[in-house]
Amino acid sequence: MRGVYLPGQRRVVVREDLPDPEPGHGQVLLRMRASTICGSDLRAIYREHLGTGPEAYQDVVAGHEPSGEVVVVGPGCVRLAPGDRVAVYHIAGCGQCRDCQDGYFISCTSPRRAAYGWQRDGGHADLMVAEEDTCIVLPDSLSYLDGACVACGFGTAYQALLRAKPSGRDDLLVTGLGPVGLAVAILGAAFGVSGVVGVDPSPQRRQLALDLGLVEQAVPTADELAGGFSVTVDCSGSSAGRLDAVRSTARWGRCVLVGEGGAFDVPASPLLIHPQLTVMGSWVTSVGRMHDLVGLLHRRGLRPERIVTHRFPLAAAAEAYEIADAGAAGKVAVVFDEVSA
């Protein structure tokens, strides 16, 4: 089979001589249908190529936002069957610690923790082995591409909003209008917020958010905004974006930090203490809440794939990563059995 590797220095290698994997106990074999590119892949593997910590890349098949069809069920599986369409929660944990028991495999600190596309083979391949307990069955209303978008980006956005608890009494500011920021805007509207405004230095991303009808206003910096927002979510992962989010949060408001990387350096008294803000960090979500998210998308008729702006076949993975790395597109996807567009 074919598979994509990321050796660093913005290089992409497509290997065509890989053996077909076989599922073990409690595992399923998936025929991949869609596998999207995450900003964390770009930052920690494609560019920096980190070799230590939870983001250490172990020279495996890339891609941690997979969605596919079950073709073989391994021994010990009790829930899935061949033909099931699934999205995959992108971390497999030890299964024994408190975080794993709560479904937060992302927070597992065991040496057995392994992320698809980072420490174990991921979704940029024709076939992929997944743990049954990381698979979420997709309803017919959601496509494989929807499932790939759920697998990390929309799950991360959903968790952030659950932390902030927005309602119709709130207005929402999103700093960073990349794929996660667009997901926050879509889901924020589903939570019933009174309005959504976006901040991003990229004119292309501001225009995309406006063209999709996800924000009422999109500006380069918070300097152009008047008044505070009761809920703000930073998806930029930049110091400037975080500062914009905090200083745009209204008194007694809630600010959630989602974007990875960078630093958080703000004047504490005038921006945090005196306005009595609640500032929270949010890291991905749990597998249980990802199940809930899929249900919400189904009930509300929401299609995550609407934020996908570029689709590429596996053979063109290098071009896909180059487009994603430029920071001007929406979601970029590797798709299978489809014509690239």
C-alpha positions in Angstrom: 0.0 0.0 0.0 0.9 3.7 -0.2 1.7 5.9 2.8 2.9 9.5 3.5 5.9 10.2 5.7 7.2 13.6 7.0 11.0 13.6 7.3 11.2 17.3 8.3 12.4 20.5 6.6 9.0 20.8 4.9 9.5 17.5 3.0 6.9 14.9 2.1 7.7 11.4 1.0 5.0 9.1 -0.5 6.1 5.4 -0.2 4.4 2.8 -2.4 6.0 -0.3 -1.0 4.4 -0.6 2.4 3.0 -3.9 3.6 -0.8 -4.0 4.2 -1.4 -3.9 8.0 -3.4 -6.5 9.9 -5.6 -5.7 12.9 -4.8 -7.2 16.3 -7.0 -7.8 19.3 -9.5 -5.0 19.7 -8.5 -3.4 16.4 -10.1 -2.8 13.1 -8.6 -2.3 9.6 -9.9 0.8 7.8 -9.9 1.6 4.1 -9.1 5.3 4.2 -11.6 7.6 2.5 -10.4 11.0 3.8 -7.6 12.3 6.0 -7.3 16.0 6.6 -4.2 18.1 7.6 -4.0 19.6 11.1 -2.1 22.8 12.1 -0.3 20.7 14.7 1.1 18.4 12.0 2.4 21.5 10.2 3.9 23.1 13.3 5.4 20.1 15.1 6.3 17.7 12.3 6.3 19.4 8.8 8.3 22.4 10.1 9.9 21.9 13.5 10.0 18.1 13.4 10.0 17.6 17.1 11.6 14.5 18.5 10.7 14.7 22.1 7.6 15.0 24.3 4.0 14.1 23.5 4.4 15.5 20.0 7.5 13.4 19.1 7.2 12.1 15.6 8.3 8.5 15.4 8.8 8.1 11.6 5.3 6.6 11.1 2.7 7.2 8.4 1.4 10.7 8.9 -2.2 12.0 9.3 -4.1 12.2 12.6 -7.5 13.2 11.3 -8.6 10.0 9.5 -12.0 8.7 8.4 -12.7 5.5 6.6 -14.6 2.3 6.1 -14.1 -0.8 8.3 -13.0 -3.7 6.1 -11.6 -6.2 8.7 -12.6 -6.6 12.3 -9.9 -8.1 14.6 -10.5 -10.5 17.4 -12.1 -9.1 20.6 -14.1 -6.4 18.8 -17.7 -6.1 19.9 -19.1 -3.0 18.3 -18.0 -2.5 14.8 -18.6 -4.6 11.6 -17.2 -4.5 8.0 -18.9 -1.7 6.1 -19.2 0.7 9.1 -18.2 4.3 8.3 -16.1 5.8 11.1 -14.2 8.9 12.1 -11.2 8.2 14.4 -10.3 9.9 17.7 -6.7 10.6 17.1 -5.1 9.3 20.3 -5.0 5.7 21.7 -4.4 5.8 25.4 -3.4 3.2 28.0 -7.1 2.5 28.8 -6.3 2.3 32.5 -5.6 5.8 33.9 -8.3 8.2 35.1 -8.1 10.3 32.0 -8.5 7.3 29.7 -11.5 6.1 31.8 -13.1 9.5 31.2 -12.4 9.2 27.5 -9.7 11.9 27.5 -7.1 9.8 25.7 -5.4 13.1 24.8 -4.4 13.6 28.4 -3.0 10.1 29.0 0.6 10.2 30.3 1.4 6.5 30.0 4.3 5.4 27.8 1.6 3.3 26.0 -0.1 6.5 24.7 0.3 6.8 21.0 -1.2 9.3 18.5 -2.1 8.2 15.0 0.3 9.9 12.6 2.8 10.7 15.4 3.7 7.6 17.3 1.7 5.0 15.3 0.7 4.9 11.7 -2.0 7.4 10.7 -4.5 8.1 8.0 -2.3 9.3 5.0 -2.3 5.8 3.6 -4.6 3.4 1.7 -5.2 1.3 4.9 -4.9 2.0 8.6 -5.3 0.0 11.8 -7.3 1.7 14.5 -8.3 0.7 18.0 -12.0 0.0 18.1 -12.5 2.2 21.1 -11.2 5.2 19.1 -13.7 4.8 16.3 -16.9 6.9 16.1 -19.6 5.6 13.7 -20.8 8.2 11.2 -24.5 8.6 10.4 -25.5 8.6 6.8 -26.0 12.4 6.9 -22.2 12.9 7.3 -19.6 12.2 4.7 -16.2 10.7 5.2 -14.8 14.2 4.7 -17.1 15.5 7.4 -15.7 12.7 9.6 -12.1 13.6 9.0 -12.9 17.2 10.0 -14.5 16.0 13.2 -11.6 13.8 14.1 -9.6 16.7 15.6 -10.5 20.2 14.4 -14.3 20.2 15.2 -13.7 18.2 18.3 -11.3 20.7 19.6 -13.7 23.6 18.8 -16.6 21.8 20.5 -14.6 21.2 23.7 -13.6 24.9 23.8 -17.2 26.0 23.6 -18.3 23.5 26.2 -15.7 25.1 28.5 -17.0 28.6 27.7 -20.7 27.6 27.9 -22.0 30.2 25.4 -25.7 30.8 25.0 -28.1 33.3 23.3 -27.0 35.9 25.9 -23.4 35.9 24.5 -21.6 37.3 21.6 -18.5 35.4 20.4 -15.1 36.6 19.2 -12.8 34.1 17.4 -9.1 35.1 17.0 -7.5 33.0 14.3 -9.8 32.0 11.3 -8.0 28.9 10.3 -9.9 25.6 10.3 -10.4 25.4 14.1 -11.5 29.0 14.2 -14.0 28.4 11.4 -15.3 25.3 13.3 -15.7 27.5 16.5 -17.8 29.9 14.4 -20.0 27.2 13.0 -20.5 25.5 16.4 -20.9 28.8 18.2 -23.9 29.6 16.0 -25.3 26.1 16.8 -24.9 26.9 20.5 -27.1 30.0 19.9 -24.7 32.9 20.3 -26.1 36.2 19.3 -23.3 37.0 16.8 -19.8 35.9 15.8 -16.9 38.2 14.9 -13.5 37.0 13.6 -9.9 38.3 13.8 -7.1 37.1 11.5 -4.2 38.9 9.8 -4.7 36.8 6.6 -7.1 38.6 4.1 -7.8 35.3 2.4 -9.0 33.7 5.7 -11.0 36.7 6.6 -12.7 36.6 3.2 -13.3 32.9 3.4 -15.1 33.3 6.8 -17.2 36.0 5.3 -18.0 34.1 2.1 -19.1 31.1 4.1 -21.4 33.3 6.2 -19.7 32.3 9.4 -18.9 35.7 10.8 -20.6 39.1 10.7 -17.3 40.9 10.6 -13.7 39.9 10.1 -10.8 42.3 10.9 -7.0 42.0 10.9 -6.6 43.0 14.6 -8.8 43.6 17.6 -7.8 47.3 17.4 -10.6 47.7 14.9 -13.3 46.4 17.2 -15.3 48.4 19.7 -16.6 47.0 23.0 -16.0 43.7 24.7 -17.3 40.2 23.9 -18.7 38.0 26.6 -17.0 34.9 25.1 -13.7 34.8 23.2 -11.8 31.9 21.8 -8.2 32.1 20.6 -7.4 29.6 17.8 -4.4 31.4 16.5 -1.7 29.9 18.7 0.1 33.2 18.5 1.0 35.7 21.3 -0.7 38.5 19.3 -3.9 36.5 18.8 -4.1 35.6 22.5 -3.6 39.2 23.5 -6.4 40.2 21.1 -8.7 37.6 22.6 -8.0 38.6 26.2 -8.2 42.4 25.7 -11.5 41.9 23.7 -13.2 40.0 26.5 -15.8 41.9 28.3 -15.8 42.3 32.1 -16.7 39.0 33.8 -16.3 37.3 30.4 -14.8 34.0 29.5 -11.8 33.5 27.3 -10.7 30.1 26.0 -7.2 29.4 24.6 -7.1 26.6 22.0 -4.3 27.4 19.5 -1.1 25.4 20.2 2.4 26.9 20.5 3.6 30.4 21.2 3.5 32.3 24.5 0.9 33.9 26.8 2.2 37.3 28.1 -0.4 39.8 29.1 -0.5 42.6 31.8 -2.3 40.7 34.6 -3.9 43.5 36.5 -5.6 45.6 33.8 -6.5 42.7 31.5 -7.2 39.8 33.8 -7.6 40.7 37.4 -9.5 44.0 37.3 -12.0 42.9 34.6 -12.4 39.6 36.6 -12.0 37.4 33.5 -12.2 33.6 33.4 -9.4 32.4 31.2 -9.2 28.7 30.3 -7.0 26.4 28.4 -8.7 23.6 26.3 -7.0 20.7 24.7 -8.9 18.6 22.1 -11.8 16.7 23.6 -12.9 13.3 24.9 -14.0 10.4 22.8 -17.4 10.6 24.5 -17.8 14.2 23.6 -16.8 13.5 20.1 -19.7 11.0 19.9 -21.9 13.8 21.2 -20.6 16.2 18.6 -21.4 13.8 15.8 -24.9 13.6 17.1 -25.2 17.4 17.2 -24.0 17.7 13.6 -26.5 15.1 12.5 -29.4 16.7 14.3 -28.6 20.2 13.2 -27.8 19.3 9.6 -24.3 20.8 9.9 -21.6 19.7 7.4 -18.0 20.3 8.6 -16.7 19.7 5.1 -18.0 23.1 4.1 -14.7 24.6 5.4 -12.6 22.3 3.1 -11.1 24.5 0.4 -8.6 22.1 -1.1 -8.7 18.3 -1.8 -5.8 16.3 -3.1 -5.2 12.6 -3.9 -2.6 10.8 -1.9 0.0 11.1 -4.6 -0.2 14.9 -4.4 0.3 15.0 -0.6 3.4 17.3 -0.9 1.2 19.9 -2.7 -1.5 19.5 0.0 1.0 20.2 2.8 2.5 23.2 0.9 -1.0 24.7 0.5 -1.9 24.1 4.2 1.5 25.5 5.4 0.9 28.8 3.5 -1.8 29.7 6.1 -4.2 31.2 3.7 -6.6 28.3 3.0 -9.4 26.6 4.9 -9.1 22.9 5.6 -6.9 20.9 3.3 -7.7 17.2 2.8 -6.2 14.1 1.3 -9.1 12.2 -0.3 -9.3 8.7 -1.7 -11.3 7.5 -4.7 -12.2 11.1 -5.6 -10.9 13.6 -8.2 -8.8 16.3 -6.6 -10.2 19.9 -6.7 
